[in-house]
Amino acid sequence: MKSVIISHAHPVFSKGGGELAAYYLWQGLNAKEQHQSWFLGRGGPEVMHAFTSLAVIAERDYLFAGNATIPDLTATTELDDESDFAQLLISIQPDVVHFHHYVHVGIESIRLVKKVCPNAKIVVTLHEYIAICMNNGQMVKTDNRLCLRSSPRECHLCFPHQSPENFFLREQYTKSFFRLVDQFVSPSEFLRDRYVAWGIEAEKIQVIENGLPAGDRVTLRPLHGDEIRGRFGYFGQINPYKGVDVILEAFARLPKKVRKMVTLDIFGSALENQTPEFQEKIHNLLDKLKGTVRLHGPYEPEEMGSLLGEVDWMVMGSIWWENSPLVIQEAYKFGRPIIAPDIGGMAEKVKPGLGGLNYRARDSVSLASVLQRIVDEPDLFNSLHETLPDYPEISEITEKHLALYKELDMGDA
Amino acid sequence: MMSEVGSSQVVSLTDSDDLRFYIDFAFSPATGSLMLLGWLYDPQNKVRGFSLLQDKTKKIKAREKKYDVSSLTESHDGVRLSRISRLDVASALSVTESVQKPFGFVLYLPQVPADTEIALELSANKYVIVPFKKYANNEAIIEGLKKYWVHSGDAVLSMLESVLDKGQPLLDACHDLNVRMLPQRISTLTTTINDEDYAAINVDHVYSLGAGGLLVFGWKHYRKAGPKSITVYECSGSAVDVTSALSTIIREDVWQNLDTDMPGMSKECGYVIPVPITHTPGAEYAIRFAFAGGKDFYLKLKPEKMAVDGVELAKQILAMFYMPQSILYKLYNTFDSGVGACIDYLSQEQREQELPVDIEQYGEPASNAAVSVVVPLYGRFDFVRHQLAQFADDPDFSSVDLIYVIDDPSIYDQTRQLVTKYQSLFGVSLRLVSYGCNLGFAGASNMGAKVAYADYVVMLNSDVIPQHTGWLSTMRTALDTLPQAGAVAPLLQFYDGSIQHAGMYPKRSPALPGFLLNTHRKMGQAWDGDTSSYEVPMLTAACVMMRKSEFDQVGGFDEGYIVGDFEDSDLCLALRKLGKKMWLVPDAQLWHLERQSQKLTSEVGQRQLITLFNGWRYMKKIERGELVDPTSLEVSA
């Protein structure tokens, strides 16, 4: 069986959860005998050749040029049979084309695949809510309130310069391509529910968790004297959606005596890309929390185990629903409980007492009291650590995908 | 010549006096009276007055018969004086004439004995006797007046009208002369008059509509009663009475500027007068406002060149109606007065042009298709992408003659680019039709129909998106099977499911007397889900299917409606004239994202006027029996 995994970015250049999950799947598929898989990661013009929209990274591992607008997801690149993208697919003749996202690629690519490889089954993994929500697919209103369901009128209120009709057209247009998809994959129940409410048939969306390469738990760091398990780590981008500011505010709320017993290590980047207001807010909080919080800058996925080994807890701050954050699975893989907001995909993966603790999303007071509780109840860590859930290992996730592909292939027979 | 007048001296004027006084023409309008036409050039104000001399001995007889030039008014013994401009004098003397003190005069003296002479009194008891010859024979008078009529005619006529009884042969002869002299006089007329007793009248614009006549726009303020008649004169002298053709319109702009200068002025001071005269280029006209009491005002009508095409001019003319919303109640009558016919004429001009049509085929030609779908594009072209995305997987569209008509030259390049990019992806064969101008909905649709291959034609708005596949087959089956079906339309819904169109019905509005409007019944309501077809009076053209032969038989959409209104109801009522019925087929459902297909214009007032002009035109066609009266239909109840 031959498959093509299409990703909106290539992990060589971009380490987002979506492209990593796609890449791990591709590696997993190629590890199986009698299965060949190609990876097509979208690259920006800075990494592409001049006169072709394709470039080889490694065996069966490609970069392809793609571009699309966020408002209507439409491709700004060529969409005809003669395009490099189409020609590559024709030469591969895949049985399955799996879009591990279409954003930045152009939603029309789905139809182009259907056109040039009419027998190939099309699978689409849904990541965030980009088809439903124009606000970067976050399902957060532009005034920052959480949003559970879209409608042309409500979306128009978020983006007054876009008419309700334009939102309606965007939805109809997107659905015209989704109708060509044989199977959707969602890494969380929560995200699946959103898309079912939006109009995709429930049976067309299967929940399969994103997989991680196999690995072992890292040992707990030794405690000195009467030290408690009060080291927290944040992993991810520093932007308003990820809520680092909420976490910092919670630490700032802790009484001085408590604050002396805890630390927060931030591994993440992109603060420099944020608005000046946001940067200032973060820097002010960091100043206030000198001695408690340390900002380390970006990290590589391979470092995850060793970095987690330095801390006791993972803490998340996302103010949006999330889908299935890869960092949650990473924490489970390396054996660290998580403190996560109580909404969306995070609440689904981290339940109170199972995998970690929850706090009221977007509420630094609530997070502060969870931190206080951890200080007050030293045994809490041990009980959570002992009962951490398993992580989805890539070979297991690959099996699930293979089963899905085969089922789709059988459907024709 | 020098002679003694009593102790005074009668002198002759010499060049060194810097004074000129001439009596050009003198006649006796009635026994004993005298009318003098002449001019006085007196830059140093040497003239104190003038006197009537009855004494053969040249003695000054009576002081009271001496008139002071500067203070002479009509109150003196029934004497009347009009000062008139004499540019010919100014030009001959190479001097400038001031508005306050024009050179010319027309003087009427009611009682002048036969042997009277006229003397000009200069300072220091100096007199100058001015000789003149008095004419009394009407023919001779008219012949004499003719020479001076261009500048003095108005004053003479108006004076005669006030002193002679109606029906006097001389008066009639002068009226005739006045008309005969018009060709010479028109160039001397102005486009504005301001008479303290009668009126201020202004001509702002005169539009020539060729064979469609003239359309005169301006404003007026009548100080007493309005004119008893308004007449337009051609150079040939032929006259057209337009008294009842004048329609008043609001001119807030004029009112705001002149309200303080002209107390009691109405906001409704604007007027429009359609003049049924065939205009030849270069010709000028005079318009006469004749008031009771014999006062006439002549103004010049100088038609403006048409710098724009007919429809554009028609729009400009409609834009001349200030504050249209406040005159809605009488707009129908205004259009009826001739304005409507003028605009109609203009918009027809463009229709007669032959346009070079360009047709581009994308994909395999669908020349044996059963259905042609015609979609005019104006403003937004991105709808094409959305329509194609929805047509792509509809088996009906594997063989449809899809025609996009670019009715907006400004979007040609982008539309072409978009179609080039997406057509092959969506795999729907289509043609792009363009002709480099904007014809409006009807013209664009007709252009599409003209090149359509198939026996059935669907007129489709670009902002209509199907909700399901197979809608074309459903409509075609309905057209073939429903009794006497001449046109069928689907259920159209807004994006939220509320009804946009489920049948169009005639409607009268108390705010718009005279007009017959259309209404989409149940618009905005939820659809009850009933898919059985039903007859309706009319259908929207947003999505409608007809037989091509019948569409052609009624001549397609009437392109006389400006920009686009009423052409759909017009078409339905024309099909009804053939005995056809209109059916709504809710089994076919499409979204209609109305308000998206056209750029919203800020000129709401003007757009509304265009709609109402179209409404007037529609009503006229119904009245003339060219269309079935929709109010007479049983289904209209």
Interface residues (C-beta under 8 A of the other chain):
Chain A: T74 E78 L79 D80 D81 E108 R111 L112 K115 S151 P152 R153 S163 P164 E165 N166 F168 L169 Q172 Y173 S176 F177 R179 L180
Chain B: F383 R385 H386 A389 Q390 A392 D393 K421 Y422 S424 L425 F426 G427 D463 I465 Y495 D496 W591 L593 R595 Q596
